[in-house]
Amino acid sequence: MIVYDLIIIGGGASGIMAAITASQYLDKILIIEKNNRIGKKILVTGNGRCNYTNAFLKTTDFNNPAFVENIFNQFDPQDTIDFFETLGIEPKIEDEGKAYPLSEQSSSFLDVFLFEIKKRNIQVELNKEVIDIFKKNDVFKVVSSANEAFLGKKVIIATGGKSMPSTGSNGSGLDLAKNLGHKITEVFPALVKLRVDSPYLKQLAGVKINTQVDLLVGNEVVQSEYGDLLFANYGISGPTILELSRKANEKLMKRLEVFVKIVLIQSLPKSKIIERFEMFKSREIDQSLIGLVNKRFINVLIKEAGIEKNNMVVGDIPKQNIFKLIDLLYDWRLKVTGSLGFDDSQVTAGGIELTEIHESTLESKLIQGLYFTGEVLDVDGRCGGYNLQWAWSSGYVAAKSACEEIRKND
Ligand SMILES: Cc1cc2nc3c(=O)[nH]c(=O)nc-3n(C[C@H](O)[C@H](O)[C@H](O)COP(=O)(O)OP(=O)(O)OC[C@H]3O[C@@H](n4cnc5c(N)ncnc54)[C@H](O)[C@@H]3O)c2cc1C
């Protein structure tokens, strides 16, 4: 029976990167993938454009900055851009350092990967879900659900987290790690749309605004984001919400009360709004708000301010309702009740406990020769190319470390 130098479980971003890296040093490399194709998730990244790295990456954009620093020091965004250029992917750097392929197609990545895998003679077993891993006499036995066994000197678990399981990442890698004795921190969806408790969602569905959104726990602001916010039937989404969702879910799991505060008016001081209502004293209230906020908010704000009719004349409305309305323009709170869950989330927060992993090689401290890459580890980053960068960097480092160990022992 063939003994592979390296078996990689999971043919996603980090697994493919590991295989290509290792192929520079090793001959017998096997990727085992449960789907009928590799890289399924890559196709849906960046809305089909694949935001594959971020030129402004900082380690503080990740949940575990100290841990990721060791890995990014070995393979950073510039290395990523250079690496993909050698494969044929020309970069296009957009706002906030987000890098996309010049082709604007995530399928370009899959095409170059398939080309490289063939050229480098990397073996791929598709439609095989790994269900067990054993180690005996320095050799790993990797068993698939069809009860097939594969032998390898080193193993990389690159199975992803639990986000968007339709792409293959169903959390089975976490179970494999657990069975091998690793601790798993609590996992929950991040970069995900939020559900809010509001009677106005149907009315507002489809509205998009560009503004500041704060996340509050009780009355305390714990995170602020600026950018697009979208209303939908189920709640709210958009880049601001995705960024806030990790902390929102973390706090909700602790049974804390979580709110988003939407700042509808950013650029005008309150005094200017007070003057405006003075000036429009004889106008109907709904008319007085035209040109100030998106029209779809007008009836909502009037109701929230306790104003009985939207055609009441401003001068006839009690002062306290006018002031309530003005306050809402600067601080409109919606109670967060949950998220759309793993099915919708872009990344999994939590994963394999990092204290059990060597921070410069990604080798298990419990089982020599076993490595982990990508989202299966307790590492997640912001939206904007950070999570794929983690996949590339961790795939590179784990493969390089495994190769060095093999060469040392041969
Ligand atoms: C909709 C969406 C958009 C995204 N957009 C971006 C973006 O633009 N930029 C960015 O940086 N990040 C983005 N991400 C996040 C990024 O795609 C992931 O962080 C990254 O793909 C994780 O790589 P990975 O190798 O750890 O896991 P994955 O890419 O999830 O790959 C894991 C692979 O392992 C296989 N597998 C799982 N279990 C087993 C098993 N037991 N046996 C065999 N095979 C198994 C799976 O089928 C899968 O192919 C996005 C995610 C989603 C869901």
PDBQT file of the ligand as one rigid body, heavy atoms in Angstrom, charges set to zero:
ROOT
HETATM    1  C1  LIG A 501     -20.102  33.337   0.823  1.00  0.00    +0.000 C 
HETATM    2  C2  LIG A 501     -18.679  33.484   1.295  1.00  0.00    +0.000 A 
HETATM    3  C3  LIG A 501     -17.905  34.500   0.775  1.00  0.00    +0.000 A 
HETATM    4  C4  LIG A 501     -16.594  34.670   1.233  1.00  0.00    +0.000 A 
HETATM    5  N1  LIG A 501     -15.840  35.653   0.674  1.00  0.00    +0.000 NA
HETATM    6  C5  LIG A 501     -14.571  35.833   1.103  1.00  0.00    +0.000 A 
HETATM    7  C6  LIG A 501     -13.741  36.807   0.488  1.00  0.00    +0.000 A 
HETATM    8  O1  LIG A 501     -14.106  37.442  -0.513  1.00  0.00    +0.000 OA
HETATM    9  N2  LIG A 501     -12.501  37.000   1.016  1.00  0.00    +0.000 N 
HETATM   10  C7  LIG A 501     -12.032  36.272   2.077  1.00  0.00    +0.000 A 
HETATM   11  O2  LIG A 501     -10.911  36.501   2.523  1.00  0.00    +0.000 OA
HETATM   12  N3  LIG A 501     -12.783  35.293   2.629  1.00  0.00    +0.000 NA
HETATM   13  C8  LIG A 501     -14.024  35.044   2.154  1.00  0.00    +0.000 A 
HETATM   14  N4  LIG A 501     -14.770  34.037   2.699  1.00  0.00    +0.000 N 
HETATM   15  C9  LIG A 501     -14.149  33.163   3.736  1.00  0.00    +0.000 C 
HETATM   16  C10 LIG A 501     -13.182  32.153   3.088  1.00  0.00    +0.000 C 
HETATM   17  O3  LIG A 501     -13.767  31.610   1.934  1.00  0.00    +0.000 OA
HETATM   18  C11 LIG A 501     -12.824  31.036   4.074  1.00  0.00    +0.000 C 
HETATM   19  O4  LIG A 501     -12.324  31.606   5.258  1.00  0.00    +0.000 OA
HETATM   20  C12 LIG A 501     -11.792  30.076   3.484  1.00  0.00    +0.000 C 
HETATM   21  O5  LIG A 501     -12.274  29.495   2.299  1.00  0.00    +0.000 OA
HETATM   22  C13 LIG A 501     -11.451  28.979   4.491  1.00  0.00    +0.000 C 
HETATM   23  O6  LIG A 501     -10.565  28.079   3.887  1.00  0.00    +0.000 OA
HETATM   24  P1  LIG A 501     -10.368  26.624   4.502  1.00  0.00    +0.000 P 
HETATM   25  O7  LIG A 501      -9.387  25.932   3.636  1.00  0.00    +0.000 OA
HETATM   26  O8  LIG A 501     -10.086  26.707   5.939  1.00  0.00    +0.000 OA
HETATM   27  O9  LIG A 501     -11.792  25.915   4.399  1.00  0.00    +0.000 OA
HETATM   28  P2  LIG A 501     -12.811  25.702   3.187  1.00  0.00    +0.000 P 
HETATM   29  O10 LIG A 501     -12.504  26.629   2.076  1.00  0.00    +0.000 OA
HETATM   30  O11 LIG A 501     -14.153  25.716   3.779  1.00  0.00    +0.000 OA
HETATM   31  O12 LIG A 501     -12.456  24.241   2.666  1.00  0.00    +0.000 OA
HETATM   32  C14 LIG A 501     -12.636  23.095   3.446  1.00  0.00    +0.000 C 
HETATM   33  C15 LIG A 501     -12.735  21.900   2.509  1.00  0.00    +0.000 C 
HETATM   34  O13 LIG A 501     -12.666  20.692   3.270  1.00  0.00    +0.000 OA
HETATM   35  C16 LIG A 501     -13.638  19.768   2.792  1.00  0.00    +0.000 C 
HETATM   36  N5  LIG A 501     -13.957  18.871   3.906  1.00  0.00    +0.000 N 
HETATM   37  C17 LIG A 501     -14.555  19.202   5.082  1.00  0.00    +0.000 A 
HETATM   38  N6  LIG A 501     -14.611  18.121   5.889  1.00  0.00    +0.000 NA
HETATM   39  C18 LIG A 501     -14.041  17.091   5.209  1.00  0.00    +0.000 A 
HETATM   40  C19 LIG A 501     -13.802  15.723   5.510  1.00  0.00    +0.000 A 
HETATM   41  N7  LIG A 501     -14.144  15.206   6.686  1.00  0.00    +0.000 N 
HETATM   42  N8  LIG A 501     -13.210  14.941   4.572  1.00  0.00    +0.000 NA
HETATM   43  C20 LIG A 501     -12.842  15.463   3.369  1.00  0.00    +0.000 A 
HETATM   44  N9  LIG A 501     -13.044  16.755   3.027  1.00  0.00    +0.000 NA
HETATM   45  C21 LIG A 501     -13.625  17.561   3.944  1.00  0.00    +0.000 A 
HETATM   46  C22 LIG A 501     -14.790  20.656   2.356  1.00  0.00    +0.000 C 
HETATM   47  O14 LIG A 501     -15.633  20.001   1.446  1.00  0.00    +0.000 OA
HETATM   48  C23 LIG A 501     -14.051  21.854   1.755  1.00  0.00    +0.000 C 
HETATM   49  O15 LIG A 501     -13.796  21.665   0.383  1.00  0.00    +0.000 OA
HETATM   50  C24 LIG A 501     -16.067  33.811   2.245  1.00  0.00    +0.000 A 
HETATM   51  C25 LIG A 501     -16.850  32.772   2.736  1.00  0.00    +0.000 A 
HETATM   52  C26 LIG A 501     -18.144  32.597   2.265  1.00  0.00    +0.000 A 
HETATM   53  C27 LIG A 501     -18.971  31.457   2.806  1.00  0.00    +0.000 C 
ENDROOT
TORSDOF 0
